[in-house]
Amino acid sequence: KAVDPVEWSVRDVVEYFTEAGFPEQAGAFQEQEIDGKSLLLMQRADVLTGLSIRLGPALKIYEYHVKLLQPSHFQDEE
């Protein structure tokens, strides 16, 4: 898996969430074909409503993973 999330494939994203303890929810990223670039562009609403994931896991995925990956990527570009 590439170190920079922007270079992750759909499979890398699925593996990331599976390893993070969200194996059931990882399938939603596969179904929606979310790669690293798409993941970094996701807003809170996209995660909560766009992936058909239960609210609890969706909030955790967004707050503890998506949100944390975004600043590390966008800071590198400045």
Stockholm file with secondary structure:
# STOCKHOLM 1.0

chainA/1-78         KAVDPVEWSVRDVVEYFTEAGFPEQAGAFQEQEIDGKSLLLMQRADVLTGLSIRLGPALKIYEYHVKLLQPSHFQDEE
#=GR chainA/1-78 SS CCSSGGGCCHHHHHHHHHHTTCHHHHHHHHHTTCCHHHHHHCCHHHHHHSSCCCHHHHHHHIIIIIHHHHHHHHHHHC
#=GC SS_cons        CCSSGGGCCHHHHHHHHHHTTCHHHHHHHHHTTCCHHHHHHCCHHHHHHSSCCCHHHHHHHIIIIIHHHHHHHHHHHC
//
